[in-house]
Amino acid sequence: MAELIAGRYELHEQIGTGGVGAVWRALDRKRGEWVAVKVLTQAEAGSMLRFVREQSLRVRHPHVVAPQGFAADDDLVALSMDLVRGGSVATLLGDHGPLPEPYVAVLLDQVLDALTAIHGAGVVHRDLKPANLLLEPTADGRPFVRVCDFGVAAVVGQPRLTARGTTVGTAGYLAPEQLAGADPDPRSDLYAVGVIGRQLLTGQPPAQSLSTGPPVQPPSAIPVDGIPAETEARLTSVLRALSAENPLDRVQSASEARAMLAPLVPHGAPWAGAADAPYVFEQVAGGPAPEPMTERIATPATGSQVAVALPKPKPNPKPTPSPHPTPDPHPALPQAARPDDPAGKRLRTVMTASFALAAILLVVLLVLLIG
């Protein structure tokens, strides 16, 4: 039987784990749709502070998985977000191995598009890696990536939740300045993108010689010179610009890196006809929807109880990937990320109340006729 949190989220299936909690496929009773819910499993104060900060970092962008709701119930705290159904880039790499260069260019372009919005909001992610890049299944074979898990993200200029001189993130993707305990810097995220790009091309994870904790002296960078020799020269240049050891030698912004990459990003999915073309399929199902939930309410005339069916949950709409455009400072949100239409919400509320009232009146009438 599904566990219910805060009278709102029905937890049905665990689909992942994070640094401070487990992620579940859940039914949001309030919204009537399937969502992903991260449930805090540590009661330690620092974890709670990160959880609260994560729910406040609501960067609205098609390529970002932003929190939708926040709820607490006894000793459990839950954070809900869109349910992304195609697995992660880490899963894709495990299934497929090295990816075609045009495919890599599309993925990196979308990640940099997301980072332009994230950094523009004053946020540094600090834990970019293939496992935190989720994929939506698409009909045309072109990937649609979404950056997730802001559990260790930091807001530039705000107090840090880690002691100075310590690091957070994942070994292998940390920039040298992160290892040295420097203040959060958007260029550290760009370094991680360069490392990810190398991994997408080779299918191999970065060297695991880096570790979190006290700074390593001297900090050791992941060399991007391990890129396959046959890689297109312009793509190699972009990756090297992203992952330069010195932040001053790095490309200075996600938008600048995206502009460098733009000539390499194809329209459509030119790899689709190949026998070994990468394919993103639905790995996290949203349904079938459960039976309608019922709530017992008393009729005003008799006090008798009558069961009124609540609406069935709606499946999450999938975002539709768009062809690569000139970078837009204000990208349109997919339908799933737009705020609910107020007029439509009022109409649905009125209709639901009307049906419930009609059911109550019908029961009262039957009682009177029988009596």
Secondary structure, DSSP 8 states (H G I E B T S, - for coil): --EEETTTEEEEEEEEE-SSEEEEEEEETTTTEEEEEEEE----HHHHHHHHHHHH-----TTB--EEEEEEETTEEEEEE----S-BHHHHHHHH-S--HHHHHHHHHHHHHHHHHHHHTTEE-----GGGEEE---SSS---EEE---TT-EETTS--SS-TT---S-TTS--HHHHTT----HHHHHHHHHHHHHHHHH-----S---SSS--SS-----GGGS-TTS-HHHHHHHHHHS-SSGGGS---HHHHHHHHGGG--SS-TTTTSTT-------S---S-----EEEEE-TTT--EEEEE----B-----------S--SS----GGGS---HHHHHHHHHHHHHHHHHHHHHHHHHHHHH-
